[in-house]
Every structure is written in structure tokens, then in C-alpha cells.
């Protein structure tokens, strides 16, 4: 029943998924670029990556910050969706296994401790986009 009702709207679902993922990444990416923010921009983020033992922290600070801002805008447009989505998956896996889990974060923690369910959800949504692509409401579809 629902298949017949909603199948013609599946591309709208992909657009909604792209928008939701991109908005969250923009909100988390902007402080990595903003030198006046609490993270102190790229220098502060690179310092955080260095503390975690990430190689080439200055380089990867730029990569992550641009992925989470410029890449997220491109995701909204549906331009380069599969490759960007793969980048987001990798980004979230590194966040989970290099930053959150080593500091004792749990998948979920009702007591308010550190947790990683948001990163898991973002990775899963991005992985879905790797498999599906952007759909017909996208720049990718126009360029095919």
C-alpha cells in the first residue's frame, strides 16, 4: 500500500536526507573555520587533531573543515554526492574510533556522558547516499 502511495516521491526523500545531513555538518563544520569561535578555528582544530595523534593535523584540519562546510553545501545541491558521502562516512568513522570511543564515549548514555550515536547516524545516512546517489532532484542528475 505505501509503496504505491510514496514511490513517486522517493527522490524527495533523498533530497530530505541530503538536506538533513548537510545542515548538521555545516553546524559542526563552521566552528572549525571560525577563528573567533570556541574551537578557535583551524588552528584550534589542528591542535585537537594533533593531541589525538592524527598525522598531518594541519592538513586534515583543512580537509575536515572544508568537507563539513563546502562539501555540505555541495551535498545540498546534489553535486558529487557519492564521493562527498563517502568522505562523510570516513569522517564519522574517524570521529567515532579515534576521538569518541578512546575517551570512553558510549553509543548512548542516558546519564549525559559522551556518546556517539549522532556520528553513527550521520555515517549511516551518508552511507545510504553512497549506495543510492543524490536522486533526480540534484545537480548530479542534471549532469548525467
Secondary structure, 3 states (H helix, E strand, C coil): CHHHHHHHHHHHHHHHHHHHHHHHHHHHHHHHHCCCCCCCHHHHHHHHHHHCCCCCHHHHHHHHHHHHHHHHHHHHHCCCHHHHHHHHHHHHHHHHHHHHHHHCCECCCCCCCCECHHHHHHHHHHHHHHHHCCCCCCHHHHHC
